[in-house]
Amino acid sequence: MRANGDKTMSKKDTKKTTKNQCGSELSDLPLVVSFSGGRTSAMMARMIQVSPMYEGLEKHYIYANTGKERSETLDFIAECDARWGLGTVWVEAVVMPETGSGTRHRVVDRKSAVVNTDPLQEGHPFFDVVAKYGLFNNHYPHCTRELKAAPIRSYFMERGMKR
């Protein structure tokens, strides 16, 4: 029932849910698992993959490469993906230099991912963001927004997933 006493349901109220074998309600929306490349992130991805709590959910594992990670981190992500069969999609930010144009994405893999290299390299996600928005700081924390969230959102929107 709504706060005003109206018993009619809106579209928002009719979201489909199911229950997993643990009895937890599951949304019908896919689960997006952002794998950062760290050990705890790897463990989270693995636990989501094998836990009965998430059984029945459509899962998408994704890694957003900033271009500043160490080669060992990229190797670790590739190893976890190969060992566990996560199907991790790797994306990088494609910064549109024009004002009013949002950051998009490109799909890469371990071999084509930008590694902590020359800052003048064309198409370097980190330095392209700095060139457009300036250096990251406490008052303007656009690092996560432009290097992680925006490319991940762009990837899924391109595939018709709006939420």
Secondary structure as UniProt FT lines:
FT   TURN            3..4
FT   HELIX           12..14
FT   STRAND          17..19
FT   TURN            21..22
FT   STRAND          25..27
FT   STRAND          31..34
FT   HELIX           39..50
FT   HELIX           52..54
FT   TURN            55..56
FT   STRAND          59..65
FT   HELIX           71..84
FT   STRAND          89..94
FT   TURN            99..100
FT   STRAND          104..108
FT   TURN            110..112
FT   TURN            119..120
FT   TURN            122..123
FT   HELIX           125..133
FT   TURN            138..139
FT   HELIX           142..144
FT   HELIX           145..149
FT   HELIX           150..158
FT   TURN            159..160
//
